[in-house]
Amino acid sequence: MYYTGLFNGKTWTEEMWSPEVSKIMAVPLGKNMSFGLRATCLNSEEGILFQIPLEQNGTEETGATNVSCICHNMEWMACSWKRGRQAPPHTNYHLSFWYSNLEERQLCTNRSVNGDTFRCIFPINCSGNRNIALSIRSDSEDIQPVCMLTKEGTEKSDYPVKLHPPSNLKLEKVGEVIFLTWHAPSLWNGICYGIEINGEKKQPSEDNTKVPLNLEPKKYHTLRVRAVLGGVGSDCKESRGLWSEWSEPVHWDDRETFETLNIILFIMIPLCAATLTIIFLVYLKRIQLLIFPIIPDPEKVLKRMFEDQREEYLPVEYPSEFIKPDIINSDYRMS
């Protein structure tokens, strides 16, 4: 049996026994590492431990620094790093990644540079319990390569998970209760959701995508939701990742119904009052006529009577054509 391991100057890692006479290991580059090997036989003492220094290529402090990666929703990973302190300004870096078998090397091509900060995004299934190795190196052999190792599914992963924000937020009123619902960003269990109402954050809840709300009436409200992976059954007291971005906000305006009702009342009350006033005045006029009937004016009555009699006794005016013949005959006799 052969014992193999890696020594970083303080502790041994990857300690294991194996009957194999060769071994493939992922070594975190950029650090002073040694490979250890010793043999033992059944019912015998262990052999001498040999330590073989692993030489690091490139000049010190030229490799990538401040390397950080975030796995987004178990679907893709975004890594960023800065140029080494002793690296030339024109230094270019490439990121490669491997899975557990360390043979399927893939190159990240979706990269960008902003000053001394590099960024690369690549698709990867971050779920599961596998090893992932990342290597950041340059085309020049003078630039020191950097390699990072991590094991997925651990509580303290080097690659925290950041979920997508919840989607399709809706507000619905059932009876006298208002519910806020949304779609979960992942099928994983143990997702904690944080709700923000008018800028005030509420206590997170685990795996609950329908929450009753107690909104103050007659006001305008803005609501958002975000998500984070928490410990399953921990009631959101543990976190296994980073909070997602806030969802698109939804709004609840309880002022509309209240203001509409006020407008209707503002219009209807004066209209009803005016209608009732007109009806009252009409009936009041009729009541006055019944109580105080109109008394005829004697002067007008007598004057009308005399005028009617005068018209009856006026002489008849004969038309001119009946008078002319008499006048003609009279003139004829005189002559």
C-alpha positions as CSV (number, residue, x, y, z in Angstrom):
1,M,0.0,0.0,0.0
2,Y,1.2,3.5,-0.8
3,Y,0.4,6.6,1.1
4,T,0.1,9.8,-0.9
5,G,-0.7,13.3,0.1
6,L,0.0,17.0,-0.4
7,F,1.9,19.2,2.1
8,N,1.5,23.0,2.1
9,G,4.1,23.6,4.7
10,K,1.7,23.4,7.6
11,T,-0.8,20.5,7.1
12,W,-1.3,17.5,4.9
13,T,-4.2,17.2,2.6
14,E,-5.6,14.5,0.3
15,E,-4.2,11.8,2.7
16,M,-5.0,8.3,1.5
17,W,-3.7,4.8,1.0
18,S,-3.9,3.0,-2.3
19,P,-2.3,-0.1,-4.0
20,E,-1.8,1.9,-7.2
21,V,1.7,2.8,-8.3
22,S,0.6,6.1,-9.9
23,K,-1.7,8.9,-9.1
24,I,-3.4,11.9,-10.8
25,M,-4.0,14.8,-8.4
26,A,-5.2,18.3,-8.8
27,V,-2.7,20.6,-7.1
28,P,-3.5,24.2,-6.1
29,L,-0.9,26.2,-8.0
30,G,0.4,29.4,-6.8
31,K,1.5,28.0,-3.4
32,N,4.5,26.1,-2.1
33,M,3.4,22.5,-2.2
34,S,5.1,19.1,-1.7
35,F,4.0,15.7,-2.8
36,G,4.5,13.0,-0.1
37,L,4.9,9.3,-0.7
38,R,5.6,6.3,1.5
39,A,5.0,2.5,1.4
40,T,4.0,-0.1,3.9
41,C,3.4,-3.8,3.9
42,L,0.9,-5.9,5.8
43,N,2.1,-6.4,9.5
44,S,5.2,-4.3,8.9
45,E,6.2,-0.8,9.8
46,E,5.6,2.1,7.4
47,G,8.4,3.1,5.1
48,I,10.2,6.4,4.9
49,L,8.1,9.4,3.8
50,F,9.5,11.1,0.7
51,Q,8.6,14.7,0.0
52,I,9.0,16.0,-3.5
53,P,8.7,19.7,-3.9
54,L,6.3,20.8,-6.6
55,E,8.0,23.6,-8.6
56,Q,5.8,26.5,-9.5
57,N,6.4,28.0,-13.0
58,G,6.5,31.7,-13.5
59,T,7.6,34.7,-11.6
60,E,6.2,35.3,-8.1
61,E,3.4,37.8,-7.7
62,T,2.5,37.7,-11.5
63,G,-0.4,35.3,-11.2
64,A,-4.0,36.2,-10.8
65,T,-5.1,37.6,-7.4
66,N,-8.4,38.1,-5.6
67,V,-10.0,35.2,-7.4
68,S,-13.7,34.9,-6.6
69,C,-16.5,32.8,-8.2
70,I,-20.2,32.7,-7.8
71,C,-22.5,30.0,-9.0
72,H,-25.7,31.5,-10.3
73,N,-28.8,29.4,-9.8
74,M,-26.9,26.1,-10.3
75,E,-26.7,26.9,-14.0
76,W,-23.7,29.1,-14.7
77,M,-20.6,30.5,-12.9
78,A,-19.1,33.9,-13.0
79,C,-15.5,34.3,-11.9
80,S,-13.5,37.5,-11.5
81,W,-9.8,38.2,-10.6
82,K,-7.2,41.0,-10.8
83,R,-3.9,41.2,-12.5
84,G,-0.9,40.2,-10.5
85,R,1.1,42.9,-8.8
86,Q,4.3,42.2,-10.7
87,A,2.6,41.2,-14.0
88,P,3.1,43.5,-17.0
89,P,0.2,45.7,-18.0
90,H,-0.4,43.8,-21.2
91,T,-0.7,40.4,-19.4
92,N,-3.7,38.3,-20.6
93,Y,-5.2,35.5,-18.6
94,H,-7.3,32.4,-19.6
95,L,-9.6,30.5,-17.3
96,S,-10.1,26.7,-17.6
97,F,-12.2,24.4,-15.5
98,W,-12.4,20.7,-14.8
99,Y,-14.9,18.3,-13.2
100,S,-14.1,15.4,-10.9
101,N,-12.3,13.2,-13.5
102,L,-9.8,16.0,-14.2
103,E,-9.7,15.1,-17.9
104,E,-12.6,17.1,-19.4
105,R,-10.8,20.4,-19.5
106,Q,-12.9,23.3,-20.8
107,L,-11.9,26.8,-21.7
108,C,-14.0,29.8,-20.7
109,T,-14.5,32.0,-23.7
110,N,-17.1,34.5,-22.5
111,R,-14.6,36.9,-20.9
112,S,-14.2,40.6,-20.4
113,V,-11.6,43.0,-19.1
114,N,-12.1,46.3,-17.3
115,G,-8.7,47.8,-16.4
116,D,-6.9,45.3,-14.1
117,T,-10.1,43.3,-13.4
118,F,-10.9,40.2,-15.5
119,R,-14.3,38.4,-15.6
120,C,-15.4,35.2,-17.3
121,I,-18.8,33.4,-17.4
122,F,-19.3,29.8,-18.3
123,P,-22.2,27.3,-18.0
124,I,-21.8,24.6,-15.4
125,N,-24.1,22.4,-13.2
126,C,-23.1,23.5,-9.7
127,S,-25.3,21.0,-8.0
128,G,-24.1,17.7,-6.7
129,N,-21.1,16.5,-4.7
130,R,-18.2,16.8,-7.1
131,N,-14.8,18.4,-7.3
132,I,-14.3,21.4,-9.5
133,A,-10.8,22.7,-10.4
134,L,-10.2,26.2,-11.8
135,S,-7.0,27.2,-13.5
136,I,-6.0,30.8,-14.4
137,R,-2.9,31.1,-16.5
138,S,-1.3,33.2,-19.2
139,D,0.2,32.5,-22.6
140,S,3.6,33.5,-21.2
141,E,5.6,31.0,-19.1
142,D,6.8,34.0,-17.1
143,I,3.3,34.4,-15.6
144,Q,2.7,32.2,-12.6
145,P,-0.4,30.0,-13.0
146,V,-3.0,29.8,-10.3
147,C,-5.3,26.8,-9.6
148,M,-8.2,26.6,-7.1
149,L,-9.9,23.4,-5.9
150,T,-13.3,23.1,-4.3
151,K,-15.8,20.4,-3.4
152,E,-19.5,21.2,-4.2
153,G,-22.2,20.5,-1.7
154,T,-20.1,21.4,1.3
155,E,-21.3,23.9,3.9
156,K,-18.4,26.2,3.3
157,S,-18.0,26.0,-0.4
158,D,-15.5,28.3,-2.2
159,Y,-18.2,29.0,-4.8
160,P,-21.3,30.4,-3.1
161,V,-24.6,29.9,-4.9
162,K,-26.6,32.9,-5.9
163,L,-30.2,32.2,-7.0
164,H,-32.2,34.1,-9.6
165,P,-34.7,36.5,-8.1
166,P,-38.3,35.2,-7.6
167,S,-40.6,35.9,-10.6
168,N,-44.2,36.5,-11.4
169,L,-45.1,38.3,-8.3
170,K,-48.9,38.7,-7.8
171,L,-51.1,40.3,-5.2
172,E,-54.6,38.9,-4.6
173,K,-57.3,39.6,-2.1
174,V,-59.2,36.6,-0.6
175,G,-61.9,37.9,1.6
176,E,-60.3,40.4,3.9
177,V,-56.8,39.0,3.6
178,I,-54.2,40.1,0.9
179,F,-51.8,37.4,-0.3
180,L,-48.5,37.9,-2.1
181,T,-47.5,34.9,-4.3
182,W,-44.4,34.3,-6.6
183,H,-42.6,31.6,-8.5
184,A,-39.6,29.9,-6.9
185,P,-36.2,30.4,-8.7
186,S,-35.2,26.7,-8.1
187,L,-36.6,23.4,-7.2
188,W,-34.2,23.0,-4.3
189,N,-35.5,22.8,-0.7
190,G,-34.5,25.1,2.0
191,I,-34.9,28.4,0.0
192,C,-35.4,31.4,2.2
193,Y,-37.5,34.3,0.9
194,G,-37.1,37.9,2.2
195,I,-40.0,40.4,1.6
196,E,-39.6,44.1,1.4
197,I,-42.6,46.4,1.9
198,N,-42.1,50.1,1.3
199,G,-38.4,49.7,1.9
200,E,-38.8,47.8,5.2
201,K,-37.5,44.2,5.3
202,K,-39.6,41.5,6.9
203,Q,-38.5,38.3,8.6
204,P,-37.5,35.6,6.0
205,S,-39.6,32.5,5.6
206,E,-38.5,29.1,4.3
207,D,-40.0,27.5,1.2
208,N,-43.2,29.5,1.4
209,T,-44.2,31.2,-1.9
210,K,-47.6,32.4,-0.6
211,V,-47.6,34.8,2.2
212,P,-50.5,36.7,3.9
213,L,-49.9,40.4,4.3
214,N,-51.1,43.0,6.8
215,L,-51.0,46.2,4.7
216,E,-52.1,49.5,6.1
217,P,-55.3,50.5,4.4
218,K,-55.8,53.7,2.3
219,K,-52.1,53.8,1.3
220,Y,-49.8,53.0,-1.6
221,H,-47.5,50.0,-1.1
222,T,-44.5,48.7,-3.1
223,L,-43.4,45.1,-2.5
224,R,-40.3,43.1,-3.6
225,V,-39.0,39.6,-2.9
226,R,-35.5,38.0,-2.9
227,A,-34.2,34.5,-2.2
228,V,-31.2,32.7,-0.7
229,L,-30.3,29.0,-0.1
230,G,-30.6,28.3,3.5
231,G,-30.1,25.2,5.7
232,V,-33.0,22.8,5.2
233,G,-35.2,22.9,8.2
234,S,-33.2,25.7,9.8
235,D,-36.0,28.2,9.6
236,C,-33.7,30.5,7.7
237,K,-31.1,30.7,10.5
238,E,-28.4,29.3,8.2
239,S,-27.3,30.4,4.8
240,R,-25.6,28.4,2.1
241,G,-25.2,31.1,-0.5
242,L,-25.7,34.8,-1.3
243,W,-29.0,36.7,-1.5
244,S,-30.4,37.1,-5.0
245,E,-31.2,40.4,-6.6
246,W,-34.6,41.9,-5.7
247,S,-37.5,40.9,-7.9
248,E,-39.4,43.3,-10.1
249,P,-41.7,45.3,-7.7
250,V,-45.4,44.9,-7.5
251,H,-47.8,47.6,-6.2
252,W,-50.9,47.7,-4.2
253,D,-52.9,51.0,-4.2
254,D,-55.7,51.0,-1.7
255,R,-56.2,54.7,-2.3
256,E,-58.0,54.2,-5.6
257,T,-61.1,52.6,-4.2
258,F,-61.2,55.1,-1.3
259,E,-60.7,58.1,-3.5
260,T,-63.2,56.9,-6.1
261,L,-65.8,56.5,-3.3
262,N,-65.0,60.0,-2.1
263,I,-65.5,61.4,-5.6
264,I,-68.8,59.6,-6.0
265,L,-70.0,60.9,-2.7
266,F,-68.8,64.4,-3.5
267,I,-70.8,64.4,-6.7
268,M,-73.9,62.5,-5.5
269,I,-74.5,64.4,-2.2
270,P,-74.9,67.9,-3.9
271,L,-76.9,66.4,-6.8
272,C,-79.3,64.7,-4.4
273,A,-79.6,67.8,-2.3
274,A,-80.4,69.9,-5.4
275,T,-83.0,67.4,-6.6
276,L,-84.7,67.3,-3.3
277,T,-84.7,71.1,-3.1
278,I,-86.5,71.4,-6.5
279,I,-89.0,68.7,-5.6
280,F,-89.7,70.5,-2.3
281,L,-90.1,73.9,-4.0
282,V,-92.6,72.4,-6.5
283,Y,-94.7,70.8,-3.8
284,L,-94.4,74.0,-1.7
285,K,-95.9,76.0,-4.6
286,R,-98.8,73.6,-4.9
287,I,-99.4,73.7,-1.1
288,Q,-99.4,77.6,-1.2
289,L,-102.0,77.5,-4.0
290,L,-104.2,75.2,-1.9
291,I,-103.9,77.3,1.2
292,F,-103.9,80.8,-0.4
293,P,-105.9,80.7,-3.6
294,I,-105.4,83.5,-6.1
295,I,-108.1,86.4,-5.7
296,P,-109.1,88.1,-8.9
297,D,-108.4,91.8,-9.3
298,P,-111.9,93.7,-9.5
299,E,-110.5,96.5,-11.5
300,K,-109.2,94.1,-14.2
301,V,-112.5,92.2,-14.2
302,L,-114.7,95.3,-14.7
303,K,-112.4,96.8,-17.3
304,R,-112.6,93.5,-19.3
305,M,-116.4,93.5,-19.0
306,F,-116.8,97.1,-20.3
307,E,-114.4,96.4,-23.2
308,D,-116.4,93.3,-24.2
309,Q,-119.8,95.4,-24.2
310,R,-118.3,98.2,-26.2
311,E,-117.2,95.9,-28.9
312,E,-120.8,94.6,-29.1
313,Y,-122.4,98.1,-29.7
314,L,-120.0,99.7,-32.1
315,P,-121.7,100.8,-35.5
316,V,-121.1,98.8,-38.6
317,E,-118.8,100.4,-41.1
318,Y,-120.1,99.8,-44.5
319,P,-117.6,99.2,-47.3
320,S,-116.9,101.9,-49.8
321,E,-118.4,100.1,-52.7
322,F,-121.9,100.3,-51.2
323,I,-121.7,104.0,-50.7
324,K,-120.4,105.0,-54.1
325,P,-123.6,104.1,-56.0
326,D,-125.8,106.4,-53.8
327,I,-123.5,109.3,-54.4
328,I,-123.5,108.8,-58.1
329,N,-127.4,108.7,-58.3
330,S,-127.6,111.8,-56.1
331,D,-125.4,113.7,-58.5
332,Y,-127.4,112.5,-61.5
333,R,-130.7,113.8,-60.1
334,M,-129.3,117.2,-59.3
335,S,-128.1,117.7,-62.7
